[in-house]
Amino acid sequence: MPPSVPSLPRRVARILRTSLFAQVACALVLGILVGKLWPDVAAELQPLGDGFTRLIKTIISPLVFCVVVVGIAKAGDLKAFGRIGLKALIWFEVASTLALLIGLLAANIVQPGSGMNVDPSTLNTSAVDAKTGGGSLPSTTEFIVNAIPTSFIGAFAENELLQVLILACLVGAALLHLGHTKVPKVLPAIEQAQEIIFAVVGFIMRLAPIAVFGAMAVLIGQYGLGVIETYAKLIILCYAAAAFFIVLLAVALKAVTGLSLWKFLRYIREEMLLALGTASTESVMPRVMQKLRRAGARDDAVGLVLPTGYSFNLDGASLYLSIGTLFIAQAVGVDLSLSQQITVILVLMLTSKGMAGIPGSAFLALSATASSLGAIPAGAVALLLGVDRIMDSMRVVTNLLGNCVAVFAVSRWEGALDADKAKKVLDGEIVVAAEGEDDEDDEDSEKPEPKMPELKKPGSEQPESVQPESEKSATVPAQTTKETASEAS
């Protein structure tokens, strides 16, 4: 008889049970509906998204430490690790500068703020102070000094990724120097800790749909959909510029590694949807590290390039900052000269590197840029308060893809990428369940159906003389084994 086909409700229920992508997508839609229909209720759901993000942040630092230490120790070449870091910084600087130039060019062509004729004195600048918490961006010297840890435990407690990276490099270098003979138990212990952390990631990711539901409901409930109409020209321009930049990333990835960005996007679709829902790339960093390692990138390259990119390679933020600066100037009627626009690029090249982890960092960078020009009132950045949260989706996607492409490109550049394995994984020819979770949690990781044991025909048994030793010992009764042992003694 042909196997019975499950009914549609059963198939839908199975997909919702096994596919994280489907769960997050449904949570996204439900969050939008709740935010639109019951905005007062939606405002109370903020802890759902915040709680999930806090859980993820607790494991990022130890995960990065373990991956980098193990990567250095297994690679066995500290010079190669240094080359990876240098090449990553070169890639980041080129990519973020290109993003700034694309944003500046797009804003000059489209001019999203022209015709608004805003009087800066009518803007409520106190809202910007509330958004930034009265903070400021660190100078270049402060940024470098702050990257140096003052305490081993403090770097983890404060979740300072650059400090954790430095500590991991020192520990990895010490392991290479001492060798496995002097400290034979340290590396296996760190590897085991890494496996435990990945298992914790699997547990936390089960809460992802709840986090997406809460974050999206709060967004729609607080800002509504009307703000999209008010800032339609600016929003469309930012997303179009981001799409163009992603196309350039796809071309660069294909040219350098031969891999397809669109296949990679499908490969990380669950993580991408979660990042969009929570408006945070940190929420998916552990899972993305897993998937990059499974896709053929070496541990040391993944462990160094991806976390460093979270601080140095904010491509989406660079696009937004350059477009936002010109939008503000056009809205208040200031015509920036070519030299002033070059100054914008130079200032943003510095300020964008110290943005990660600072509340309201985009507004701080915009204020610093406006102050350096002297032509734009610093309070005019309040014009972007209503649209900033909607830009998060663009920034998240562009930042995440930019960092992942950097991992592949630098890995290939350094010979730390298994390109054949990467192609097979992205093509779906190799399917590996994510570490720390069951196979049933991934719709692409179907378990093979168990094979029925073959029935032996009479007389077809394997002769005793050629039976494997393991099978022979497995079939010996326990009593016989004991008797044999006593006779031997």
Buried (B, 14 or more C-beta within 10 A) or exposed (E): EEEEEEEEEEEEEBBEEBBBBBBBBBBBEBBBBBBBEBBEEBEEBBEBBBBBBEBBBBBBBBBBBBBBBBBBBBBEEBEBBEBBBEBBBEBBBEBBBBBBBBBBBBBBEBBBBBEBEBEBEEBEBEBBBEBBEEBEBBEEEEBEEBBEBEEEEEBBEBBBBBBBBBBBBBBBBBBBEEEEEEEEEBBEEBBEBBEEBBEBBBEBBEBBBBBBBBBBBBBBBBBEEEBEEEBEBBBEBBBEBBEBBBEBBBEBBEEBBEBBBEBBBBBBBBBBBBBBBBBBBBBBBBBBBBBBBBBBBBBBBBBBBBBBBBBBBBBBBBBBBBBBBBBBBBBBBBEBEEEBBEBBBBBBBBBBBBBBBBEBBBBBBBBBBBEBBEBBBBBBBBBBBBBBBBBBBBBBBBBBBBBBBBBBBBBBBBEBBBBEBBBBBBEEEBEBBBBBBEBBBBBBBEEEEEEEEEEEEEEEEEEEEEEEEEEEEEEEEEEEEEEEEEEEE
